[in-house]
């Protein structure tokens, strides 16, 4: 599914941003050796994914063109995952954990505003009704939400711990679902032909619902509860397949079951780390 020439004029700006944000994250981890950094990052990613679903998946506000994957619709979503799953959340986590002042928030917002303008000029990012100025204003708000959630999270407020847990599981679930789509394990839609547009409208809702189910189950101890959750996953998939919303090939079932085991295990692991139970 990857293009043969990954290092091309479209992909280079995205790879350069990946490298820059990896340095930023590395600096943060070295500076603040705290395990909760990763939960803050996952929570920020989860918030950004929710935003991306509304603006990109539902209302097609813009389109990324990183030219990394062969299929255009998958390539577009990959660009969104890089943007909302790495660039913006890493910056938000950096600002929040280091408790940087308002002018850092303003500076990072201005930076991403300029990046969007530059990407539009390069032709690797195309806007429809969305505008870079919206990004500038909403990012400032996003950075303050990150600070607010982090403060509640570090204060061990139960609602914040549950929200961070849910957002963390959501991020893992949505990312795994994208991988399954790329590998052609599953396809969501209606009717005989399931388009990629339909898939990326339905798949996140499916993942959000299953993340909630997974988080609720993770509070229960014992392997039997993990197995019960996996059975629920299978029954939900069989039901969706039976009514024609989900397409899944029989040969891909073992891979999907592995995904179910992974999601059940990682959610329980997150619960133990967050709640200490």
Buried (B, 14 or more C-beta within 10 A) or exposed (E): EEBEEEEEEBBBBBBEBBEEBEEBBEEBBEEBEEEBBBBBBBBBBBBBBBBBBEBBBEEEBBBBBBBBBEBEBBBBBBBBBBBBBBBBBBBBBBBBBEEBEEEBBBEBBEBBBEBBBEBBEEEBBEBEEBBBEBBBEEBBEBBBBBBEBBEBBEEEEEEBBBBBBBBBBBBBBBBBBBEBBBEEBBBBBEEEEBBBEBBBBBBBEBBBEBBEBBBEBBBEEEEEBBEBBBEBBBEBBEEBEEEEBBBBEEEBEEBBBEBBBEBBEBBBEBBEBBBEE
